[in-house]
Amino acid sequence: TDGGLPFGSLIASGGKFYGMTSTGGSNGFGTLFEWNTAGNVFNVLKHFNETDGAEPNGSLIASGGKFYGMTNDGGIDGNGTLFEFNPTGNVVTVLKHFDSAPDGGRPNGSLLESGGKFYGMTSGGGSNENGTLFEFNPAGNVRTVLKHFNYSTDGAYPDGSLLESGGMFYGMAALGGNNDYGTMFVFNPIGNVFTVLRHFDYSTNGAYPNGSLIASGGKLYGMTNQGGTNGAGTLFEYNPVNNAFTVLKHFSGPDGANPQGDLLVSGGKFYGTTTFGGASGYGVLFELNPAGNVLTVLKHFDIPGGAYPTGSLIASGGKFYGMTNSGGSTNEGTLFEFNPVGNVHTVLKNFDYSTDGGYPNGSLLASGGKFYGMATGGGSNDAGTVFEFNPTGNVFTVLRHFDGTDGADPRYGHLIAVGTAEAPDYTITTTGN
């Protein structure tokens, strides 16, 4: 009735949250929903009908009082759509039906707004069937393909979202390039110049870039899920001033393996988690000091304290918060706090499958002094949950038990807030299926 398998992240607008499910709803093709924290009222605003798109992918963005997003399937040609949603009247307007060839299909990630235009990527289609980078001008609804990816020279199947820095767009392709392990690229909208900055080569600099790039101190940082000297992934830095690419860390297994999600910058240092590796093989929480490139494992996850962290860390009040997909007293996942002062790890919530949901995935959202997130399974309908956690008193409240009609089994995404006092405009994406 209200959708299933929520994907991407929530946004906050006008005191309410908005998001999408990738399936379910009255037509089985996904929904766009609103959740009002005042009274925990959940409303489905749109049941996608395949003609206007199916399986929405990525997150909504807000612009001019309206929302914009993309679907990975559906539309006239069955290759996805770019749509506008007007909350006044709950009107969905398809602005673009993707057609695979020649202008790209199966859009992935979220849109980026710059200079009154939207930019995004498709994971397939285009003249080479390897994906595209496109511009959409809402004035006239004009879509222009700026780049057709070529597998061997540019990379293929771009994943995640674009990052704007210094007037340039940066991104990563999951595969392809000279070595078939993915690429990192920059696109200059002035002149539409596309340049590959790095062909990942597995052993030297990593393979299969994961998540999206972040900017800090004029440099860009990211991670690869595999490769490096130990085959367990890398953390890298790119300096656009001199085009210098530096691997800051080759994960080895004992200090973590297979990082996922995005890095967190705090106090001039980087923090993140790996899903595997560490002393017990259940993942780690690490700190990387770019002064000297010193990586320190702050927490080796274990079954009692939670296992297999997923998503990205968030910072609040000088502490970090995150989730594990398994472990804890029920072995169904945890919500934890990490205090870098003293390196104290505290489990704040042990998920109980039937009542709370189980196996949380993605990242937490901090808003109004509380945390919000999603559990992949469990809940009263065994289809996952949306929850709120108040660190004042450690109060956990399930806000929504998905029931299949409004979505089921949310994974690889997280809620986001846009334009609120607690969280200025930002978007974070994680990669996944």
Disulfide bonds with the S-S distance in Angstrom:
none
